[in-house]
Amino acid sequence: MLINGSAETEFEKRRGVSRVEVRHGFAQVHISRIPNDVMTERLRILDLVAKAGISIDFLKLTPSGMSFLIPEPTAHQMDLVLEPCGDHFTVREERSIVLVYAVNIRDEEGLIAGMVHTAIANGIRVDHIGDMHDRMLMVVKKSEAEKLATLIKDTLTVPEVVS
């Protein structure tokens, strides 16, 4: 960008969605209906998962349980870890993460809602949502991840300014 005949370096990224990325190879674990002492049971389950050497990502606590992502190759091992616990659980394979990058995403009014609306309006089931200061992630079926990424790119991405 030229200002008064001299080149200016842009230090800040442009507002809005700047990039969309898809990561494949996950399974989602959801544990629910833990009776009685939910906190103690959560810790016991996480300890069993750790002892089995299964890495987890994006842990979310729910009123009666928890959910998290695991590498898809460990999904069958997770079934074996959780079966003796007696809790209600599901392991959904073939999940992908759609990462949407946007500066100050939480401060951009309606941006997160727009992304979720895009998914829902196009019949894409979102299993898990997480956000950070500069990105949002949505866990969806692998078969729908590229479609969602394209929809977000086409409707919400800010075009780059070429100087």
C-alpha positions as CSV (number, residue, x, y, z in Angstrom):
1,M,0.0,0.0,0.0
2,L,1.4,3.4,-0.9
3,I,0.8,6.4,1.3
4,N,2.4,9.8,0.3
5,G,4.6,7.9,-2.2
6,S,6.1,5.5,0.3
7,A,5.4,1.9,1.0
8,E,3.5,1.1,4.2
9,T,3.7,-2.2,6.0
10,E,0.4,-3.5,7.4
11,F,0.8,-4.7,10.9
12,E,-2.7,-5.6,11.7
13,K,-4.7,-8.3,9.9
14,R,-8.0,-7.2,8.3
15,R,-11.2,-7.6,10.2
16,G,-13.5,-10.5,9.3
17,V,-12.7,-14.1,8.2
18,S,-9.2,-14.2,6.8
19,R,-8.7,-18.0,6.4
20,V,-10.6,-21.3,6.7
21,E,-8.8,-24.6,7.3
22,V,-10.0,-28.2,7.5
23,R,-8.3,-30.9,9.6
24,H,-9.4,-34.5,9.2
25,G,-8.8,-37.6,11.3
26,F,-10.8,-37.2,14.5
27,A,-13.5,-39.0,16.5
28,Q,-15.8,-37.2,19.0
29,V,-16.4,-38.8,22.4
30,H,-19.5,-37.8,24.4
31,I,-20.1,-39.1,27.9
32,S,-23.4,-38.3,29.6
33,R,-25.8,-39.3,32.3
34,I,-23.1,-39.8,34.9
35,P,-24.9,-40.5,38.1
36,N,-24.2,-38.9,41.4
37,D,-20.7,-37.5,41.8
38,V,-20.1,-36.1,38.3
39,M,-16.7,-34.5,39.2
40,T,-15.2,-37.6,40.6
41,E,-16.4,-39.8,37.7
42,R,-15.0,-37.3,35.2
43,L,-11.6,-37.4,36.8
44,R,-11.8,-41.2,36.9
45,I,-12.6,-41.4,33.2
46,L,-9.9,-38.9,32.2
47,D,-7.4,-41.0,34.3
48,L,-8.4,-44.1,32.4
49,V,-8.0,-42.3,29.1
50,A,-4.6,-41.0,30.1
51,K,-3.5,-44.5,31.2
52,A,-4.6,-45.9,27.9
53,G,-2.3,-43.3,26.2
54,I,-5.1,-41.6,24.3
55,S,-4.6,-38.0,23.5
56,I,-7.6,-35.7,23.9
57,D,-8.4,-32.2,22.5
58,F,-11.1,-29.7,23.1
59,L,-12.5,-31.0,26.3
60,K,-15.9,-29.6,27.2
61,L,-17.7,-30.2,30.5
62,T,-21.5,-30.8,30.4
63,P,-23.9,-30.9,33.3
64,S,-23.9,-34.7,33.4
65,G,-20.6,-35.6,31.6
66,M,-18.2,-34.3,29.1
67,S,-17.1,-34.4,25.5
68,F,-13.7,-34.3,23.7
69,L,-12.0,-35.2,20.5
70,I,-9.5,-38.0,20.0
71,P,-7.4,-39.1,17.0
72,E,-9.6,-41.3,14.9
73,P,-7.3,-44.3,15.0
74,T,-7.8,-44.6,18.7
75,A,-11.7,-44.7,18.5
76,H,-12.0,-48.5,19.0
77,Q,-9.5,-48.3,21.9
78,M,-11.7,-45.7,23.5
79,D,-14.7,-48.0,23.3
80,L,-12.7,-50.6,25.3
81,V,-11.7,-47.9,27.9
82,L,-15.2,-46.6,28.4
83,E,-17.2,-49.9,28.3
84,P,-16.4,-50.9,31.9
85,C,-17.4,-47.5,33.2
86,G,-21.1,-48.1,32.8
87,D,-21.7,-44.5,31.8
88,H,-23.7,-43.6,28.6
89,F,-21.2,-42.8,25.9
90,T,-20.8,-42.4,22.1
91,V,-17.8,-42.4,19.9
92,R,-18.5,-40.7,16.6
93,E,-15.9,-41.5,14.0
94,E,-15.1,-39.6,10.8
95,R,-15.1,-36.2,12.2
96,S,-13.2,-33.1,11.0
97,I,-12.4,-29.7,12.4
98,V,-13.3,-26.6,10.4
99,L,-11.1,-23.8,11.7
100,V,-12.2,-20.3,10.8
101,Y,-9.6,-17.5,11.4
102,A,-10.7,-14.0,12.1
103,V,-9.1,-11.2,14.2
104,N,-11.0,-10.4,17.3
105,I,-13.7,-12.9,16.3
106,R,-15.6,-12.5,19.5
107,D,-15.8,-8.8,19.1
108,E,-17.2,-8.9,15.5
109,E,-20.9,-8.6,16.0
110,G,-22.8,-11.5,14.5
111,L,-19.7,-13.2,12.9
112,I,-19.9,-16.4,15.0
113,A,-23.7,-16.5,14.6
114,G,-23.2,-16.1,10.9
115,M,-20.9,-19.1,10.7
116,V,-23.2,-21.3,12.8
117,H,-26.2,-20.1,10.7
118,T,-24.4,-21.0,7.5
119,A,-23.9,-24.6,8.8
120,I,-27.4,-25.1,10.0
121,A,-29.1,-23.5,7.0
122,N,-27.2,-25.9,4.8
123,G,-28.1,-29.0,6.8
124,I,-24.7,-29.5,8.3
125,R,-24.8,-30.9,11.9
126,V,-22.2,-29.2,14.1
127,D,-21.1,-31.6,16.9
128,H,-18.9,-29.2,18.8
129,I,-18.0,-25.5,18.7
130,G,-15.1,-23.8,20.3
131,D,-13.6,-20.3,20.0
132,M,-10.5,-18.4,20.8
133,H,-9.6,-14.7,20.4
134,D,-8.7,-15.2,16.7
135,R,-10.5,-18.3,15.5
136,M,-13.5,-20.6,15.9
137,L,-13.6,-24.3,15.3
138,M,-16.5,-26.5,14.4
139,V,-16.5,-30.3,14.5
140,V,-18.5,-31.8,11.7
141,K,-18.8,-35.1,9.8
142,K,-15.8,-35.5,7.5
143,S,-18.1,-35.8,4.5
144,E,-19.4,-32.3,5.2
145,A,-16.3,-30.5,6.3
146,E,-15.1,-29.3,2.9
147,K,-18.6,-28.1,2.0
148,L,-18.8,-26.0,5.2
149,A,-15.4,-24.6,4.6
150,T,-16.3,-23.5,1.1
151,L,-19.6,-22.0,2.2
152,I,-17.8,-19.9,4.9
153,K,-15.1,-18.9,2.4
154,D,-17.7,-17.9,-0.2
155,T,-20.0,-15.9,2.1
156,L,-17.9,-14.6,5.0
157,T,-14.3,-14.2,3.9
158,V,-12.9,-10.7,3.5
159,P,-11.2,-10.3,0.2
160,E,-7.5,-9.3,0.3
161,V,-6.6,-5.8,-0.7
162,V,-4.0,-5.7,-3.5
163,S,-1.9,-2.6,-3.6
